[in-house]
């Protein structure tokens, strides 16, 4: 079994996504297989565009109807929760095929209740 590491970037301010994407570029640039999924964000960042050019990096599409959780109705929250829960299960099912998995903003999704299945 390979020894793994968990990096957690959490808190207010900038730099968390940039740090994670830097590690993805480093790993993917050396031939490592990387999977990236961004919770609670649109699919339109500069990092996504740059990293999509590295053949060994897979970037999963996010939730298309994203908006601030404070602006979501209960039905919208339920729909988003279903989407994120399904994506997380999909990621877990194929995790062993990757050297690195980035779950950007997963702690925010957990905090907002989007990964709770009750």
Jmol script that loads the backbone (N, CA, C; Angstrom):
load data "model"
ATOM      1  N   UNK A   1       0.836  -1.177   0.000  1.00  0.00           N
ATOM      2  CA  UNK A   1       0.000   0.000   0.000  1.00  0.00           C
ATOM      3  C   UNK A   1       0.884   1.244   0.000  1.00  0.00           C
ATOM      4  N   UNK A   2       0.520   2.207  -0.830  1.00  0.00           N
ATOM      5  CA  UNK A   2       1.263   3.465  -0.877  1.00  0.00           C
ATOM      6  C   UNK A   2       0.958   4.319   0.339  1.00  0.00           C
ATOM      7  N   UNK A   3       1.954   5.037   0.774  1.00  0.00           N
ATOM      8  CA  UNK A   3       1.768   5.980   1.870  1.00  0.00           C
ATOM      9  C   UNK A   3       1.194   7.269   1.294  1.00  0.00           C
ATOM     10  N   UNK A   4       0.158   7.768   1.895  1.00  0.00           N
ATOM     11  CA  UNK A   4      -0.485   8.971   1.394  1.00  0.00           C
ATOM     12  C   UNK A   4      -0.394  10.119   2.378  1.00  0.00           C
ATOM     13  N   UNK A   5      -0.691  11.282   1.891  1.00  0.00           N
ATOM     14  CA  UNK A   5      -0.688  12.492   2.696  1.00  0.00           C
ATOM     15  C   UNK A   5      -1.992  13.230   2.470  1.00  0.00           C
ATOM     16  N   UNK A   6      -2.450  13.915   3.487  1.00  0.00           N
ATOM     17  CA  UNK A   6      -3.640  14.746   3.383  1.00  0.00           C
ATOM     18  C   UNK A   6      -3.215  16.177   3.670  1.00  0.00           C
ATOM     19  N   UNK A   7      -3.537  17.067   2.742  1.00  0.00           N
ATOM     20  CA  UNK A   7      -3.289  18.494   2.943  1.00  0.00           C
ATOM     21  C   UNK A   7      -4.651  19.148   3.114  1.00  0.00           C
ATOM     22  N   UNK A   8      -4.790  19.980   4.114  1.00  0.00           N
ATOM     23  CA  UNK A   8      -6.033  20.726   4.309  1.00  0.00           C
ATOM     24  C   UNK A   8      -5.691  22.211   4.322  1.00  0.00           C
ATOM     25  N   UNK A   9      -6.303  22.934   3.403  1.00  0.00           N
ATOM     26  CA  UNK A   9      -6.153  24.391   3.353  1.00  0.00           C
ATOM     27  C   UNK A   9      -7.518  24.960   3.713  1.00  0.00           C
ATOM     28  N   UNK A  10      -7.598  25.641   4.842  1.00  0.00           N
ATOM     29  CA  UNK A  10      -8.885  26.105   5.346  1.00  0.00           C
ATOM     30  C   UNK A  10      -8.723  27.478   5.983  1.00  0.00           C
ATOM     31  N   UNK A  11      -9.754  28.286   5.893  1.00  0.00           N
ATOM     32  CA  UNK A  11      -9.745  29.573   6.564  1.00  0.00           C
ATOM     33  C   UNK A  11     -10.157  30.691   5.628  1.00  0.00           C
ATOM     34  N   UNK A  12     -10.249  31.866   6.208  1.00  0.00           N
ATOM     35  CA  UNK A  12     -10.610  33.054   5.438  1.00  0.00           C
ATOM     36  C   UNK A  12      -9.398  33.522   4.637  1.00  0.00           C
ATOM     37  N   UNK A  13      -9.676  34.246   3.582  1.00  0.00           N
ATOM     38  CA  UNK A  13      -8.594  34.823   2.799  1.00  0.00           C
ATOM     39  C   UNK A  13      -8.292  34.022   1.551  1.00  0.00           C
ATOM     40  N   UNK A  14      -7.300  34.495   0.860  1.00  0.00           N
ATOM     41  CA  UNK A  14      -6.959  33.924  -0.442  1.00  0.00           C
ATOM     42  C   UNK A  14      -5.777  32.968  -0.335  1.00  0.00           C
ATOM     43  N   UNK A  15      -5.628  32.146  -1.371  1.00  0.00           N
ATOM     44  CA  UNK A  15      -4.444  31.306  -1.487  1.00  0.00           C
ATOM     45  C   UNK A  15      -4.679  29.818  -1.348  1.00  0.00           C
ATOM     46  N   UNK A  16      -5.832  29.411  -0.842  1.00  0.00           N
ATOM     47  CA  UNK A  16      -6.082  27.986  -0.619  1.00  0.00           C
ATOM     48  C   UNK A  16      -6.171  27.222  -1.943  1.00  0.00           C
ATOM     49  N   UNK A  17      -7.001  27.701  -2.844  1.00  0.00           N
ATOM     50  CA  UNK A  17      -7.136  27.040  -4.141  1.00  0.00           C
ATOM     51  C   UNK A  17      -5.836  27.120  -4.917  1.00  0.00           C
ATOM     52  N   UNK A  18      -5.191  28.264  -4.878  1.00  0.00           N
ATOM     53  CA  UNK A  18      -3.932  28.432  -5.601  1.00  0.00           C
ATOM     54  C   UNK A  18      -2.876  27.445  -5.102  1.00  0.00           C
ATOM     55  N   UNK A  19      -2.801  27.250  -3.800  1.00  0.00           N
ATOM     56  CA  UNK A  19      -1.844  26.287  -3.236  1.00  0.00           C
ATOM     57  C   UNK A  19      -2.152  24.872  -3.721  1.00  0.00           C
ATOM     58  N   UNK A  20      -3.423  24.492  -3.681  1.00  0.00           N
ATOM     59  CA  UNK A  20      -3.813  23.156  -4.121  1.00  0.00           C
ATOM     60  C   UNK A  20      -3.538  22.954  -5.611  1.00  0.00           C
ATOM     61  N   UNK A  21      -3.844  23.958  -6.415  1.00  0.00           N
ATOM     62  CA  UNK A  21      -3.633  23.836  -7.857  1.00  0.00           C
ATOM     63  C   UNK A  21      -2.144  23.809  -8.201  1.00  0.00           C
ATOM     64  N   UNK A  22      -1.337  24.486  -7.389  1.00  0.00           N
ATOM     65  CA  UNK A  22       0.105  24.407  -7.579  1.00  0.00           C
ATOM     66  C   UNK A  22       0.620  22.991  -7.366  1.00  0.00           C
ATOM     67  N   UNK A  23       0.098  22.322  -6.351  1.00  0.00           N
ATOM     68  CA  UNK A  23       0.479  20.926  -6.123  1.00  0.00           C
ATOM     69  C   UNK A  23       0.001  20.036  -7.267  1.00  0.00           C
ATOM     70  N   UNK A  24      -1.182  20.329  -7.800  1.00  0.00           N
ATOM     71  CA  UNK A  24      -1.693  19.558  -8.942  1.00  0.00           C
ATOM     72  C   UNK A  24      -0.777  19.721 -10.149  1.00  0.00           C
ATOM     73  N   UNK A  25      -0.348  20.946 -10.419  1.00  0.00           N
ATOM     74  CA  UNK A  25       0.555  21.194 -11.548  1.00  0.00           C
ATOM     75  C   UNK A  25       1.876  20.466 -11.351  1.00  0.00           C
ATOM     76  N   UNK A  26       2.361  20.492 -10.141  1.00  0.00           N
ATOM     77  CA  UNK A  26       3.631  19.821  -9.829  1.00  0.00           C
ATOM     78  C   UNK A  26       3.517  18.304 -10.029  1.00  0.00           C
ATOM     79  N   UNK A  27       2.451  17.712  -9.510  1.00  0.00           N
ATOM     80  CA  UNK A  27       2.243  16.273  -9.638  1.00  0.00           C
ATOM     81  C   UNK A  27       1.965  15.883 -11.094  1.00  0.00           C
ATOM     82  N   UNK A  28       1.016  16.577 -11.713  1.00  0.00           N
ATOM     83  CA  UNK A  28       0.658  16.277 -13.097  1.00  0.00           C
ATOM     84  C   UNK A  28       1.791  16.539 -14.066  1.00  0.00           C
ATOM     85  N   UNK A  29       2.561  17.572 -13.793  1.00  0.00           N
ATOM     86  CA  UNK A  29       3.693  17.895 -14.654  1.00  0.00           C
ATOM     87  C   UNK A  29       4.785  16.835 -14.650  1.00  0.00           C
ATOM     88  N   UNK A  30       4.815  16.024 -13.610  1.00  0.00           N
ATOM     89  CA  UNK A  30       5.779  14.916 -13.492  1.00  0.00           C
ATOM     90  C   UNK A  30       5.160  13.571 -13.846  1.00  0.00           C
ATOM     91  N   UNK A  31       3.956  13.609 -14.429  1.00  0.00           N
ATOM     92  CA  UNK A  31       3.327  12.371 -14.885  1.00  0.00           C
ATOM     93  C   UNK A  31       2.369  11.736 -13.908  1.00  0.00           C
ATOM     94  N   UNK A  32       2.162  12.345 -12.749  1.00  0.00           N
ATOM     95  CA  UNK A  32       1.209  11.803 -11.790  1.00  0.00           C
ATOM     96  C   UNK A  32      -0.214  12.053 -12.238  1.00  0.00           C
ATOM     97  N   UNK A  33      -1.108  11.121 -11.928  1.00  0.00           N
ATOM     98  CA  UNK A  33      -2.524  11.262 -12.264  1.00  0.00           C
ATOM     99  C   UNK A  33      -3.210  12.074 -11.183  1.00  0.00           C
ATOM    100  N   UNK A  34      -3.903  13.146 -11.602  1.00  0.00           N
ATOM    101  CA  UNK A  34      -4.561  14.059 -10.676  1.00  0.00           C
ATOM    102  C   UNK A  34      -6.039  14.186 -11.053  1.00  0.00           C
ATOM    103  N   UNK A  35      -6.886  14.184 -10.041  1.00  0.00           N
ATOM    104  CA  UNK A  35      -8.312  14.434 -10.226  1.00  0.00           C
ATOM    105  C   UNK A  35      -8.673  15.668  -9.413  1.00  0.00           C
ATOM    106  N   UNK A  36      -9.363  16.595 -10.049  1.00  0.00           N
ATOM    107  CA  UNK A  36      -9.768  17.833  -9.382  1.00  0.00           C
ATOM    108  C   UNK A  36     -11.282  17.975  -9.466  1.00  0.00           C
ATOM    109  N   UNK A  37     -11.883  18.278  -8.309  1.00  0.00           N
ATOM    110  CA  UNK A  37     -13.292  18.654  -8.283  1.00  0.00           C
ATOM    111  C   UNK A  37     -13.431  19.844  -7.357  1.00  0.00           C
ATOM    112  N   UNK A  38     -14.174  20.840  -7.819  1.00  0.00           N
ATOM    113  CA  UNK A  38     -14.378  22.054  -7.035  1.00  0.00           C
ATOM    114  C   UNK A  38     -15.833  22.137  -6.594  1.00  0.00           C
ATOM    115  N   UNK A  39     -16.035  22.076  -5.279  1.00  0.00           N
ATOM    116  CA  UNK A  39     -17.354  22.270  -4.700  1.00  0.00           C
ATOM    117  C   UNK A  39     -17.633  23.770  -4.635  1.00  0.00           C
ATOM    118  N   UNK A  40     -18.893  24.142  -4.797  1.00  0.00           N
ATOM    119  CA  UNK A  40     -19.346  25.511  -4.541  1.00  0.00           C
ATOM    120  C   UNK A  40     -18.707  26.564  -5.445  1.00  0.00           C
ATOM    121  N   UNK A  41     -18.185  26.161  -6.600  1.00  0.00           N
ATOM    122  CA  UNK A  41     -17.543  27.116  -7.512  1.00  0.00           C
ATOM    123  C   UNK A  41     -17.983  26.863  -8.941  1.00  0.00           C
ATOM    124  N   UNK A  42     -17.931  27.911  -9.740  1.00  0.00           N
ATOM    125  CA  UNK A  42     -18.206  27.789 -11.169  1.00  0.00           C
ATOM    126  C   UNK A  42     -16.994  27.190 -11.875  1.00  0.00           C
ATOM    127  N   UNK A  43     -17.228  26.652 -13.059  1.00  0.00           N
ATOM    128  CA  UNK A  43     -16.165  26.018 -13.848  1.00  0.00           C
ATOM    129  C   UNK A  43     -15.424  27.021 -14.729  1.00  0.00           C
ATOM    130  N   UNK A  44     -15.072  28.174 -14.207  1.00  0.00           N
ATOM    131  CA  UNK A  44     -14.500  29.191 -15.084  1.00  0.00           C
ATOM    132  C   UNK A  44     -13.306  29.919 -14.467  1.00  0.00           C
ATOM    133  N   UNK A  45     -12.401  29.188 -13.876  1.00  0.00           N
ATOM    134  CA  UNK A  45     -11.228  29.842 -13.294  1.00  0.00           C
ATOM    135  C   UNK A  45     -10.016  29.694 -14.205  1.00  0.00           C
ATOM    136  N   UNK A  46      -9.076  30.576 -14.036  1.00  0.00           N
ATOM    137  CA  UNK A  46      -7.830  30.506 -14.803  1.00  0.00           C
ATOM    138  C   UNK A  46      -7.039  29.254 -14.488  1.00  0.00           C
ATOM    139  N   UNK A  47      -7.086  28.822 -13.221  1.00  0.00           N
ATOM    140  CA  UNK A  47      -6.375  27.598 -12.844  1.00  0.00           C
ATOM    141  C   UNK A  47      -6.915  26.403 -13.610  1.00  0.00           C
ATOM    142  N   UNK A  48      -8.230  26.312 -13.714  1.00  0.00           N
ATOM    143  CA  UNK A  48      -8.843  25.182 -14.437  1.00  0.00           C
ATOM    144  C   UNK A  48      -8.381  25.162 -15.888  1.00  0.00           C
ATOM    145  N   UNK A  49      -8.379  26.328 -16.500  1.00  0.00           N
ATOM    146  CA  UNK A  49      -7.979  26.388 -17.903  1.00  0.00           C
ATOM    147  C   UNK A  49      -6.517  25.972 -18.084  1.00  0.00           C
ATOM    148  N   UNK A  50      -5.647  26.472 -17.237  1.00  0.00           N
ATOM    149  CA  UNK A  50      -4.223  26.133 -17.338  1.00  0.00           C
ATOM    150  C   UNK A  50      -3.992  24.645 -17.081  1.00  0.00           C
ATOM    151  N   UNK A  51      -4.611  24.117 -16.034  1.00  0.00           N
ATOM    152  CA  UNK A  51      -4.381  22.715 -15.681  1.00  0.00           C
ATOM    153  C   UNK A  51      -5.014  21.751 -16.664  1.00  0.00           C
ATOM    154  N   UNK A  52      -6.039  22.179 -17.375  1.00  0.00           N
ATOM    155  CA  UNK A  52      -6.681  21.298 -18.353  1.00  0.00           C
ATOM    156  C   UNK A  52      -5.746  20.975 -19.517  1.00  0.00           C
ATOM    157  N   UNK A  53      -4.664  21.734 -19.655  1.00  0.00           N
ATOM    158  CA  UNK A  53      -3.687  21.473 -20.707  1.00  0.00           C
ATOM    159  C   UNK A  53      -2.658  20.411 -20.323  1.00  0.00           C
ATOM    160  N   UNK A  54      -2.700  19.942 -19.090  1.00  0.00           N
ATOM    161  CA  UNK A  54      -1.789  18.883 -18.655  1.00  0.00           C
ATOM    162  C   UNK A  54      -2.532  17.556 -18.795  1.00  0.00           C
ATOM    163  N   UNK A  55      -2.002  16.692 -19.626  1.00  0.00           N
ATOM    164  CA  UNK A  55      -2.669  15.454 -20.019  1.00  0.00           C
ATOM    165  C   UNK A  55      -3.036  14.544 -18.848  1.00  0.00           C
ATOM    166  N   UNK A  56      -2.266  14.545 -17.799  1.00  0.00           N
ATOM    167  CA  UNK A  56      -2.499  13.620 -16.686  1.00  0.00           C
ATOM    168  C   UNK A  56      -3.428  14.196 -15.604  1.00  0.00           C
ATOM    169  N   UNK A  57      -4.007  15.364 -15.871  1.00  0.00           N
ATOM    170  CA  UNK A  57      -4.925  15.982 -14.904  1.00  0.00           C
ATOM    171  C   UNK A  57      -6.349  15.928 -15.446  1.00  0.00           C
ATOM    172  N   UNK A  58      -7.228  15.331 -14.654  1.00  0.00           N
ATOM    173  CA  UNK A  58      -8.648  15.273 -14.983  1.00  0.00           C
ATOM    174  C   UNK A  58      -9.388  16.263 -14.089  1.00  0.00           C
ATOM    175  N   UNK A  59     -10.199  17.116 -14.707  1.00  0.00           N
ATOM    176  CA  UNK A  59     -10.971  18.100 -13.964  1.00  0.00           C
ATOM    177  C   UNK A  59     -12.447  17.804 -14.197  1.00  0.00           C
ATOM    178  N   UNK A  60     -13.134  17.484 -13.120  1.00  0.00           N
ATOM    179  CA  UNK A  60     -14.563  17.165 -13.226  1.00  0.00           C
ATOM    180  C   UNK A  60     -15.388  18.454 -13.253  1.00  0.00           C
ATOM    181  N   UNK A  61     -16.454  18.422 -14.027  1.00  0.00           N
ATOM    182  CA  UNK A  61     -17.364  19.571 -14.089  1.00  0.00           C
ATOM    183  C   UNK A  61     -18.119  19.714 -12.788  1.00  0.00           C
ATOM    184  N   UNK A  62     -18.351  20.955 -12.410  1.00  0.00           N
ATOM    185  CA  UNK A  62     -19.062  21.250 -11.177  1.00  0.00           C
ATOM    186  C   UNK A  62     -20.547  21.465 -11.395  1.00  0.00           C
ATOM    187  N   UNK A  63     -21.175  21.961 -10.370  1.00  0.00           N
ATOM    188  CA  UNK A  63     -22.618  22.211 -10.370  1.00  0.00           C
ATOM    189  C   UNK A  63     -22.903  23.462 -11.185  1.00  0.00           C
ATOM    190  N   UNK A  64     -23.758  23.333 -12.192  1.00  0.00           N
ATOM    191  CA  UNK A  64     -24.020  24.444 -13.116  1.00  0.00           C
ATOM    192  C   UNK A  64     -24.887  25.552 -12.517  1.00  0.00           C
ATOM    193  N   UNK A  65     -25.707  25.228 -11.547  1.00  0.00           N
ATOM    194  CA  UNK A  65     -26.656  26.200 -11.001  1.00  0.00           C
ATOM    195  C   UNK A  65     -26.116  26.855  -9.729  1.00  0.00           C
ATOM    196  N   UNK A  66     -24.825  26.985  -9.615  1.00  0.00           N
ATOM    197  CA  UNK A  66     -24.209  27.482  -8.390  1.00  0.00           C
ATOM    198  C   UNK A  66     -24.586  28.929  -8.117  1.00  0.00           C
ATOM    199  N   UNK A  67     -24.870  29.185  -6.867  1.00  0.00           N
ATOM    200  CA  UNK A  67     -25.081  30.549  -6.385  1.00  0.00           C
ATOM    201  C   UNK A  67     -24.833  30.531  -4.880  1.00  0.00           C
ATOM    202  N   UNK A  68     -24.781  31.697  -4.272  1.00  0.00           N
ATOM    203  CA  UNK A  68     -24.541  31.761  -2.838  1.00  0.00           C
ATOM    204  C   UNK A  68     -25.614  30.964  -2.110  1.00  0.00           C
ATOM    205  N   UNK A  69     -25.213  30.191  -1.119  1.00  0.00           N
ATOM    206  CA  UNK A  69     -26.168  29.357  -0.397  1.00  0.00           C
ATOM    207  C   UNK A  69     -27.254  30.190   0.284  1.00  0.00           C
ATOM    208  N   UNK A  70     -26.917  31.403   0.678  1.00  0.00           N
ATOM    209  CA  UNK A  70     -27.912  32.269   1.316  1.00  0.00           C
ATOM    210  C   UNK A  70     -29.021  32.676   0.343  1.00  0.00           C
ATOM    211  N   UNK A  71     -28.779  32.534  -0.951  1.00  0.00           N
ATOM    212  CA  UNK A  71     -29.763  32.893  -1.975  1.00  0.00           C
ATOM    213  C   UNK A  71     -30.537  31.667  -2.483  1.00  0.00           C
ATOM    214  N   UNK A  72     -30.206  30.470  -1.966  1.00  0.00           N
ATOM    215  CA  UNK A  72     -30.847  29.237  -2.431  1.00  0.00           C
ATOM    216  C   UNK A  72     -32.117  28.939  -1.638  1.00  0.00           C
ATOM    217  N   UNK A  73     -33.122  28.442  -2.345  1.00  0.00           N
ATOM    218  CA  UNK A  73     -34.318  27.936  -1.678  1.00  0.00           C
ATOM    219  C   UNK A  73     -33.989  26.553  -1.101  1.00  0.00           C
ATOM    220  N   UNK A  74     -34.880  26.027  -0.287  1.00  0.00           N
ATOM    221  CA  UNK A  74     -34.665  24.684   0.273  1.00  0.00           C
ATOM    222  C   UNK A  74     -34.614  23.635  -0.834  1.00  0.00           C
ATOM    223  N   UNK A  75     -35.440  23.797  -1.869  1.00  0.00           N
ATOM    224  CA  UNK A  75     -35.409  22.854  -2.995  1.00  0.00           C
ATOM    225  C   UNK A  75     -34.080  22.929  -3.745  1.00  0.00           C
ATOM    226  N   UNK A  76     -33.567  24.133  -3.927  1.00  0.00           N
ATOM    227  CA  UNK A  76     -32.280  24.298  -4.605  1.00  0.00           C
ATOM    228  C   UNK A  76     -31.158  23.675  -3.777  1.00  0.00           C
ATOM    229  N   UNK A  77     -31.226  23.839  -2.465  1.00  0.00           N
ATOM    230  CA  UNK A  77     -30.219  23.228  -1.591  1.00  0.00           C
ATOM    231  C   UNK A  77     -30.286  21.706  -1.670  1.00  0.00           C
ATOM    232  N   UNK A  78     -31.492  21.167  -1.719  1.00  0.00           N
ATOM    233  CA  UNK A  78     -31.666  19.713  -1.820  1.00  0.00           C
ATOM    234  C   UNK A  78     -31.104  19.191  -3.147  1.00  0.00           C
ATOM    235  N   UNK A  79     -31.365  19.911  -4.218  1.00  0.00           N
ATOM    236  CA  UNK A  79     -30.854  19.519  -5.537  1.00  0.00           C
ATOM    237  C   UNK A  79     -29.327  19.575  -5.561  1.00  0.00           C
ATOM    238  N   UNK A  80     -28.765  20.645  -5.017  1.00  0.00           N
ATOM    239  CA  UNK A  80     -27.303  20.774  -4.965  1.00  0.00           C
ATOM    240  C   UNK A  80     -26.695  19.673  -4.110  1.00  0.00           C
ATOM    241  N   UNK A  81     -27.342  19.359  -3.000  1.00  0.00           N
ATOM    242  CA  UNK A  81     -26.863  18.298  -2.116  1.00  0.00           C
ATOM    243  C   UNK A  81     -26.820  16.956  -2.849  1.00  0.00           C
ATOM    244  N   UNK A  82     -27.856  16.672  -3.615  1.00  0.00           N
ATOM    245  CA  UNK A  82     -27.874  15.439  -4.412  1.00  0.00           C
ATOM    246  C   UNK A  82     -26.746  15.408  -5.424  1.00  0.00           C
ATOM    247  N   UNK A  83     -26.529  16.527  -6.099  1.00  0.00           N
ATOM    248  CA  UNK A  83     -25.447  16.607  -7.084  1.00  0.00           C
ATOM    249  C   UNK A  83     -24.092  16.364  -6.422  1.00  0.00           C
ATOM    250  N   UNK A  84     -23.814  17.094  -5.342  1.00  0.00           N
ATOM    251  CA  UNK A  84     -22.521  16.971  -4.681  1.00  0.00           C
ATOM    252  C   UNK A  84     -22.324  15.595  -4.056  1.00  0.00           C
ATOM    253  N   UNK A  85     -23.376  15.042  -3.493  1.00  0.00           N
ATOM    254  CA  UNK A  85     -23.274  13.694  -2.930  1.00  0.00           C
ATOM    255  C   UNK A  85     -22.941  12.665  -3.992  1.00  0.00           C
ATOM    256  N   UNK A  86     -23.596  12.765  -5.146  1.00  0.00           N
ATOM    257  CA  UNK A  86     -23.319  11.839  -6.248  1.00  0.00           C
ATOM    258  C   UNK A  86     -21.900  12.009  -6.776  1.00  0.00           C
ATOM    259  N   UNK A  87     -21.443  13.251  -6.905  1.00  0.00           N
ATOM    260  CA  UNK A  87     -20.074  13.494  -7.372  1.00  0.00           C
ATOM    261  C   UNK A  87     -19.058  12.916  -6.395  1.00  0.00           C
ATOM    262  N   UNK A  88     -19.311  13.113  -5.098  1.00  0.00           N
ATOM    263  CA  UNK A  88     -18.386  12.600  -4.096  1.00  0.00           C
ATOM    264  C   UNK A  88     -18.315  11.076  -4.163  1.00  0.00           C
ATOM    265  N   UNK A  89     -19.450  10.417  -4.322  1.00  0.00           N
ATOM    266  CA  UNK A  89     -19.460   8.957  -4.464  1.00  0.00           C
ATOM    267  C   UNK A  89     -18.699   8.524  -5.717  1.00  0.00           C
ATOM    268  N   UNK A  90     -18.873   9.249  -6.805  1.00  0.00           N
ATOM    269  CA  UNK A  90     -18.159   8.953  -8.056  1.00  0.00           C
ATOM    270  C   UNK A  90     -16.646   9.086  -7.860  1.00  0.00           C
ATOM    271  N   UNK A  91     -16.242  10.131  -7.170  1.00  0.00           N
ATOM    272  CA  UNK A  91     -14.816  10.354  -6.902  1.00  0.00           C
ATOM    273  C   UNK A  91     -14.260   9.218  -6.050  1.00  0.00           C
ATOM    274  N   UNK A  92     -14.973   8.854  -5.016  1.00  0.00           N
ATOM    275  CA  UNK A  92     -14.517   7.769  -4.135  1.00  0.00           C
ATOM    276  C   UNK A  92     -14.389   6.452  -4.892  1.00  0.00           C
ATOM    277  N   UNK A  93     -15.301   6.196  -5.818  1.00  0.00           N
ATOM    278  CA  UNK A  93     -15.288   4.946  -6.572  1.00  0.00           C
ATOM    279  C   UNK A  93     -14.068   4.816  -7.476  1.00  0.00           C
ATOM    280  N   UNK A  94     -13.516   5.927  -7.917  1.00  0.00           N
ATOM    281  CA  UNK A  94     -12.362   5.850  -8.816  1.00  0.00           C
ATOM    282  C   UNK A  94     -11.079   6.407  -8.204  1.00  0.00           C
ATOM    283  N   UNK A  95     -11.083   6.624  -6.905  1.00  0.00           N
ATOM    284  CA  UNK A  95      -9.946   7.255  -6.226  1.00  0.00           C
ATOM    285  C   UNK A  95      -8.642   6.488  -6.400  1.00  0.00           C
ATOM    286  N   UNK A  96      -8.704   5.165  -6.448  1.00  0.00           N
ATOM    287  CA  UNK A  96      -7.473   4.375  -6.520  1.00  0.00           C
ATOM    288  C   UNK A  96      -6.743   4.510  -7.857  1.00  0.00           C
ATOM    289  N   UNK A  97      -7.344   5.169  -8.825  1.00  0.00           N
ATOM    290  CA  UNK A  97      -6.707   5.374 -10.135  1.00  0.00           C
ATOM    291  C   UNK A  97      -5.855   6.636 -10.165  1.00  0.00           C
ATOM    292  N   UNK A  98      -5.851   7.388  -9.063  1.00  0.00           N
ATOM    293  CA  UNK A  98      -5.173   8.686  -9.035  1.00  0.00           C
ATOM    294  C   UNK A  98      -4.082   8.736  -7.973  1.00  0.00           C
ATOM    295  N   UNK A  99      -3.069   9.531  -8.274  1.00  0.00           N
ATOM    296  CA  UNK A  99      -1.994   9.788  -7.320  1.00  0.00           C
ATOM    297  C   UNK A  99      -2.359  10.948  -6.397  1.00  0.00           C
ATOM    298  N   UNK A 100      -3.220  11.830  -6.868  1.00  0.00           N
ATOM    299  CA  UNK A 100      -3.635  12.995  -6.089  1.00  0.00           C
ATOM    300  C   UNK A 100      -5.080  13.330  -6.430  1.00  0.00           C
ATOM    301  N   UNK A 101      -5.848  13.638  -5.397  1.00  0.00           N
ATOM    302  CA  UNK A 101      -7.227  14.086  -5.582  1.00  0.00           C
ATOM    303  C   UNK A 101      -7.381  15.404  -4.841  1.00  0.00           C
ATOM    304  N   UNK A 102      -7.875  16.397  -5.546  1.00  0.00           N
ATOM    305  CA  UNK A 102      -8.128  17.702  -4.938  1.00  0.00           C
ATOM    306  C   UNK A 102      -9.630  17.902  -4.856  1.00  0.00           C
ATOM    307  N   UNK A 103     -10.106  18.119  -3.635  1.00  0.00           N
ATOM    308  CA  UNK A 103     -11.521  18.371  -3.380  1.00  0.00           C
ATOM    309  C   UNK A 103     -11.632  19.795  -2.863  1.00  0.00           C
ATOM    310  N   UNK A 104     -11.543  20.727  -3.785  1.00  0.00           N
ATOM    311  CA  UNK A 104     -11.526  22.149  -3.455  1.00  0.00           C
ATOM    312  C   UNK A 104     -12.860  22.567  -2.847  1.00  0.00           C
ATOM    313  N   UNK A 105     -12.810  23.224  -1.715  1.00  0.00           N
ATOM    314  CA  UNK A 105     -13.978  23.732  -0.985  1.00  0.00           C
ATOM    315  C   UNK A 105     -14.872  22.634  -0.408  1.00  0.00           C
ATOM    316  N   UNK A 106     -14.337  21.423  -0.225  1.00  0.00           N
ATOM    317  CA  UNK A 106     -15.151  20.346   0.337  1.00  0.00           C
ATOM    318  C   UNK A 106     -15.589  20.669   1.767  1.00  0.00           C
ATOM    319  N   UNK A 107     -14.724  21.309   2.547  1.00  0.00           N
ATOM    320  CA  UNK A 107     -15.103  21.622   3.932  1.00  0.00           C
ATOM    321  C   UNK A 107     -16.248  22.634   3.976  1.00  0.00           C
ATOM    322  N   UNK A 108     -16.289  23.535   3.013  1.00  0.00           N
ATOM    323  CA  UNK A 108     -17.396  24.482   2.918  1.00  0.00           C
ATOM    324  C   UNK A 108     -18.686  23.733   2.567  1.00  0.00           C
ATOM    325  N   UNK A 109     -18.582  22.771   1.646  1.00  0.00           N
ATOM    326  CA  UNK A 109     -19.755  21.976   1.271  1.00  0.00           C
ATOM    327  C   UNK A 109     -20.271  21.163   2.460  1.00  0.00           C
ATOM    328  N   UNK A 110     -19.355  20.624   3.248  1.00  0.00           N
ATOM    329  CA  UNK A 110     -19.759  19.880   4.447  1.00  0.00           C
ATOM    330  C   UNK A 110     -20.422  20.824   5.451  1.00  0.00           C
ATOM    331  N   UNK A 111     -19.797  21.971   5.678  1.00  0.00           N
ATOM    332  CA  UNK A 111     -20.321  22.953   6.628  1.00  0.00           C
ATOM    333  C   UNK A 111     -21.743  23.390   6.263  1.00  0.00           C
ATOM    334  N   UNK A 112     -22.004  23.521   4.969  1.00  0.00           N
ATOM    335  CA  UNK A 112     -23.327  23.962   4.505  1.00  0.00           C
ATOM    336  C   UNK A 112     -24.321  22.824   4.361  1.00  0.00           C
ATOM    337  N   UNK A 113     -23.890  21.597   4.673  1.00  0.00           N
ATOM    338  CA  UNK A 113     -24.801  20.451   4.654  1.00  0.00           C
ATOM    339  C   UNK A 113     -24.995  19.790   3.316  1.00  0.00           C
ATOM    340  N   UNK A 114     -24.132  20.054   2.349  1.00  0.00           N
ATOM    341  CA  UNK A 114     -24.302  19.495   1.016  1.00  0.00           C
ATOM    342  C   UNK A 114     -23.768  18.071   0.864  1.00  0.00           C
ATOM    343  N   UNK A 115     -23.099  17.559   1.861  1.00  0.00           N
ATOM    344  CA  UNK A 115     -22.600  16.186   1.772  1.00  0.00           C
ATOM    345  C   UNK A 115     -23.183  15.296   2.849  1.00  0.00           C
ATOM    346  N   UNK A 116     -24.260  15.728   3.438  1.00  0.00           N
ATOM    347  CA  UNK A 116     -24.934  14.933   4.460  1.00  0.00           C
ATOM    348  C   UNK A 116     -26.044  14.124   3.815  1.00  0.00           C
ATOM    349  N   UNK A 117     -26.024  12.837   4.072  1.00  0.00           N
ATOM    350  CA  UNK A 117     -27.102  11.974   3.571  1.00  0.00           C
ATOM    351  C   UNK A 117     -27.824  11.386   4.775  1.00  0.00           C
ATOM    352  N   UNK A 118     -28.997  11.885   5.070  1.00  0.00           N
ATOM    353  CA  UNK A 118     -29.719  11.393   6.234  1.00  0.00           C
ATOM    354  C   UNK A 118     -31.033  10.770   5.919  1.00  0.00           C
TER     355      UNK A 118
END
end "model"
wireframe off; spacefill off
backbone 0.3
color backbone group
